[in-house]
Amino acid sequence: MAATSACPFHQVLDETLRASAPEPARREFPLMPLGQAVDMGRAADGTPLVDPRIFDSPEFQRNPYPYYRILRDHHPVFHDPLHNCYWVTRYDDITACYVDDEGFNTIPKGMSNGVLGNTQLELSGVEHRRRRNLYGRHLVGQALDRRVPIIERLAEEMVAAWFDDAADLPEGSVVTDPVDPARRSVELGRAFANEFPIRVVCQVLGFPDEARSQFFYWYSSMMNGLGGSETAHLGIRARQDLEDYVAELVAERRVRPTYLYDDAGDPIGMDIISELCHSVVDGDRLSSEEITSNIALVVGGGGETTRGAILNMWYLLLQHRDQFDLVCAQDAWHAAFHETLRHSSSIGGQPRHTSWDVTLHGVTIPAGSLVQMVDFSANHDDRVFADPERFDVFRPDLYTGKIIRSGYDRDGRRSHMAFGVGPHLCPGAWISQQETVLGSRVLAGALASRGLSVAIDVDRMPKDVDGVSLAPIGLGAIRSLWLTIGPEG
Ligand code: HEM
């Protein structure tokens, strides 16, 4: 970043950096062996220091955990002048902050609401509680249990295309081995995981089938537009198109609601869009703008995240072959899902703002400050999970049952933090777990019943810095996962 930048924000940033460090604002960090941190200097008493420029570096993106360990052990509340925020990294502190939604409020998140609109993500307290439960029952409990066979069938249909007629798979997602035509490589994202969670959620929403392909376009434009990137304007335009479409749907459903049915054809209840059309909050019905925001949030919150969980889970399991075999043999997919989210979740954490001055670990965070709760770090806190960088589906310290709002802490087992905790706990936790487990079980079953083996197609996957090992997941989810499939033996 040039010190002469014309942008007022960058000028302030340059000045801040110049005052806090004699080095240039940008700094190159060497790529370290996984698990080792760059030495960023030491205080007079030997405490390791953290240079906040590390957070923007490729090194941190691929190898974040040694840096989170330094933060947890030495700076559990880290004031970062470069990003103008405080990082909170220990599991127990993050839990306490999430549960205290008065002291650590969600207003305003800012990053997403240009595209998604105003959603419950940005609300706190009573306002949040009133809107939180409008449709949540569709994502859990009996209403979801009754739809499990339908979700399973959807997975079966999508997976069948891998074998029956690969021509039905999206272009470029399957490649037949030129030497051995019995072997083929399939990209799990394009052939399954990108679309499956969206199709499941579109069904519960009651989004018309005929608009599905249009919906995928709106959805991907909105997702690409999150985070204030250059594509933000496309995301905003897609949201406006979606809103126009939903306005017509709302007018229809206000008069003629549509229903969800179970496998036997019995009605379960109104679909989410119809339910939102008939919900009353503070004496008023929701506007079509509010309904669009809810649709955007449900699909935005549930698509990429579940896609990432499926890809990361298969990537990790296939790198730990013994665990993959045990998961298939013991049908331990639920445990595999949770250990994947603990080890490598697709979502790293959530922002909060302090409502008043708060002092934590001797650091006073002034009212109105941005505080980043680092779920990635909480999930790797060795005060809670032993040897946290190890992927172990059968670890005894992780709770693998249904996620609960208070967090689970009993008999030496605790829940991971990938779905958050407290009032904003992800309402889609159970449906995403069901999607990942059902989809993976169907896929593994289809391979086994055809006598096919599966492995990572290493040649097609990105490599780490040595040019040989598979790239680590780092922060977030892998972009794609090429699998090689062929006769066993
Ligand atoms: C692996 C998959 C998923 C992950 C890791 C995930 C993660 C999260 C997290 C961390 C939050 C909390 C945000 C906060 O504390 O501010 C959240 C909220 C939310 N999630 Fe998910 N999510 C997933 C799947 C889903 C699915 C499938 C849906 C819907 C079908 C969904 C809908 C939502 C909604 C509506 C909220 C807002 C809740 C509120 O603010 O009260 N998520 N999610």
Residues whose N, C-alpha, C, O or C-beta is under 5 A from the ligand:
A	BS01	HEM	Q120 L121 R132 V201 L297 V298 G301 G302 T305 T306 A309 I347 Q350 M417 A418 F419 G420 P423 H424 L425 C426 P427 G428 A429 I431 S432
